Amino acid sequence: MAIKNRTTHLMVMFPVDMVEEIEAYKFNNRIKTTSEAIRTLIKIGLEETEKLEEE
């Protein structure tokens, strides 16, 4: 039986200015954790990429 909602731990390094932007996004959108903000931003980026590929 497959496990749903499984997560994987990844170590990723970001430039300081990008971390500041992520933290600002987290604050402005009332997101509780930096990890959740990063996942949200990646999801938005992936969705936008898919839209561009469909055109």
C-alpha positions in Angstrom: 0.0 0.0 0.0 1.4 3.4 -1.0 2.1 6.0 1.7 0.4 9.3 1.0 1.8 12.7 1.9 5.3 11.4 2.3 8.1 14.0 2.6 11.8 14.0 1.9 14.4 16.2 3.6 16.6 18.2 1.3 19.5 20.5 2.1 19.4 23.6 -0.1 21.6 26.7 0.1 20.3 30.2 -0.8 22.0 33.5 -1.2 21.3 35.9 1.7 19.3 38.3 -0.4 17.0 35.5 -1.5 16.5 34.3 2.1 15.4 37.9 3.0 12.9 37.9 0.1 11.5 34.5 1.3 11.2 35.8 4.9 9.4 38.9 3.6 7.0 36.7 1.6 6.5 34.5 4.7 5.7 37.6 6.9 3.5 39.3 4.3 1.4 36.2 3.7 1.2 35.2 7.3 2.9 31.8 6.7 4.1 30.1 9.9 7.3 28.5 8.7 10.1 29.3 6.2 9.8 25.8 4.9 6.1 26.3 4.1 6.9 29.6 2.4 9.6 28.0 0.2 7.2 25.1 -0.7 4.5 27.7 -1.7 6.9 29.7 -3.8 8.2 26.6 -5.6 4.6 25.5 -6.2 3.7 28.9 -7.7 6.8 28.8 -9.9 6.1 25.3 -11.1 2.5 26.2 -11.9 3.7 29.2 -13.9 6.2 27.1 -15.8 3.5 24.6 -16.7 1.3 27.5 -18.0 4.1 28.8 -20.2 4.8 25.3 -21.6 1.1 24.9 -22.5 1.2 28.1 -24.7 
